Amino acid sequence: MPNRLSSSLAACVWIPLFPLRCEEARHEGLASYPTALLAPDTTRKLWQVSSLARHAGVKPGMTVSQAIGLCPTLRLIEPDPVHYDEQFAALLSTLGEVSPVIEPGELGLAYVGADGLEGVFGSVAKIIDAIMCSVPHAARLGWGVGKFTAWVAASRAKPSEAIVVPAGTEQKFLASQPIAVLPLDPDTHRRLRQLGIRTLGALAALPEAAVTAQFGAAGTQLWRLAAGRIAEAVEGRVAPEPIVAALTFFTPVGERELLVHSIDQLIARALKHPRRIGWRVHTLRLRADLESGAQMQGVAGRGAACCASTPQTNRSWLVNVLLKDPTADAARIAAPLKTRLEQSPPTGGVERLVLEFTAFAPGTTELQLFARDAQAAARAGQQRALRHAAREVRMRVKQANLFHVIEVQPWSRLPERRYALIDFEP
């Protein structure tokens, strides 16, 4: 595997509510209405909510009936995670034209390594302009040393705005920021607020040992982030060439047993790919194109008449899996996919199923040598067998009766003109 590029100077590009922004981009005029995106694992609850819907009291996690009761004009949208994933990949590709060091985060969040870009674009302002020209208008940008400082700056910025934290001023900038910018779980956030800690400066003012005693190793990490002691570099991603296996159904499939059988078939096909030999699968993705047409009409009938105007969208289902222990065993690869299929099945008939192996880990040295030796031995064995068979034929019939068929005039309708025979020499 090639070594990853890294950069200590980071630019954080953040597009909040990225999936909802993708829907607004492909449905003209949708942004002017209160909208909500349904949860990918269930159509009964809301996932993301627009600002207009929030003003009406609608919040993520609400049931559809509760949301429609608060906002009768609410427009509901079924999720299309495959589309969001493709749009995010396109965003990363565009940012890759500005810098070779790109590290993706969650959907709508990416870090751009800025070390050395001054020699290409010039000043910091020109680098920022180049990045902002590559992203949608709703993007926010933060600039600083280390990913955390850049992320906090992006979270404070307004749409289409950039906040720059000059080198050496990280502690001063972070001190006034709320503790919500830290990667906190709900329990830790609650405990910090009960202790009267509202800002990063208040947390950094405490002794590190006391924070560690109260929150353990995670508390040490939080304290060092708040104090500006950690400046994580941007690690450039290695864009893999995925191994893809796809299956298209003649009619939409909803039976779970058939989908499980199809997953097993796709895994078996992908594992046989020549590029997979000698490597173990580390990350994989299963995506499904769902039957379109019905959309939200069922929900509209149960909710309110306003939902009849819900925009028609493509629907999809997506599962991303990171295997803790990379493997080439089909059963271990299939296990998390089947678990997700059981827990959160597709919300409609599946028209197409696509499996992708997106990242790999090398096997043992012996495994890779065995794979290469096995392939070479198989080819050499075939050549030896053909030579031996050709020699036996010549000895028996006293002439060359083995020929190879080649295509000479593929456009001809006459077989004797379309093909020719030449002596076969293995």
Beta strands, then each sheet from edge to edge (+ up, - down):
strand 1: 6-7
strand 2: 9-14
strand 3: 35-38
strand 4: 46-49
strand 5: 75-77
strand 6: 102-104
strand 7: 109-113
strand 8: 140-145
strand 9: 162-164
strand 10: 234-235
strand 11: 243-253
strand 12: 279-290
strand 13: 316-327
strand 14: 350-362
strand 15: 403-407
strand 16: 419-423
sheet 1: 1+ 10-
sheet 2: 6+ 7- 2+ 8- 9-
sheet 3: 4+ 3- 5-
sheet 4: 11+ 14- 12+ 13-
sheet 5: 15+ 16-
end
